[in-house]
Amino acid sequence: MESVGTMSLVLAFGMTSEPLALGLVLAALIYGGMFVSGAHFNPAVSFAYFIRREINLKLFTGYTISQVLGAFAGSGILLMISDSVLYMEPPSSTTLTQQVTVEIFLSFLLVFAYLSLLNHTSNDNIRLNALGVGLTLTAAILIGDDISGALLNPALSIGTSVVDLLTVNGDSFQHIPLYTMAPLAGAALASFLVWYTSD
């Protein structure tokens, strides 16, 4: 489920840049996968659950590998159907400091929505809560696209960069640290806030 969900996100990102469409895709994937795997589809989300000790290191590692493999597969499928490689990079008009700050902040918002809306959710409110997380992604893309690219997902960066490197000798791998470390930092901050406010 984690592989399929992340693969679907890559395909969605490759087919459209419309934030609402991407948010609705995430909402649909959460609705379909919530009671199978938790519907993380993002190592930053899995990292937050690991920090909160809701999943162990083995499961976190398995989720992350599955998500990266899903992103790799999605990139490959996108290449086959469109003859183009999904290249993930921040805008050249902004500085690294700006990009890191925005990626941390928006990842914090997305993971905070996950932890607040999807923790211990029931069948009765999963539709509304999944939509809430999806719309949070929509808002994050609208806010951050022109500053950092608003990727917010390490798996998407790693998986697409590997395909980019192998097929066209691209250099999108140089952005992996930004799109990996910043979302993980944002996830850690969200975990701390949820812990602090619920204590």
Number of C-alpha atoms within 10 A of each C-alpha: 20 26 22 19 26 30 29 21 24 27 21 19 22 19 13 11 12 13 19 18 16 23 25 19 19 28 25 17 23 26 20 18 18 19 13 11 13 18 24 25 32 27 26 28 30 26 27 27 22 19 16 16 10 13 16 14 12 10 13 20 16 13 23 24 16 23 30 27 22 27 34 26 22 29 29 24 16 21 18 11 8 11 10 15 21 25 18 23 20 23 14 10 9 12 12 15 11 11 23 20 16 24 31 24 21 26 29 27 21 27 31 25 21 23 21 16 18 20 13 9 14 12 9 8 11 20 15 13 22 27 20 20 26 27 22 23 28 21 18 24 24 15 15 19 19 15 21 28 20 26 25 35 24 24 29 31 28 24 26 27 28 20 24 24 15 9 13 10 11 15 14 20 20 12 15 20 14 23 29 21 18 26 32 26 20 27 31 24 20 26 23 16 14 14 12 9 7 7 6
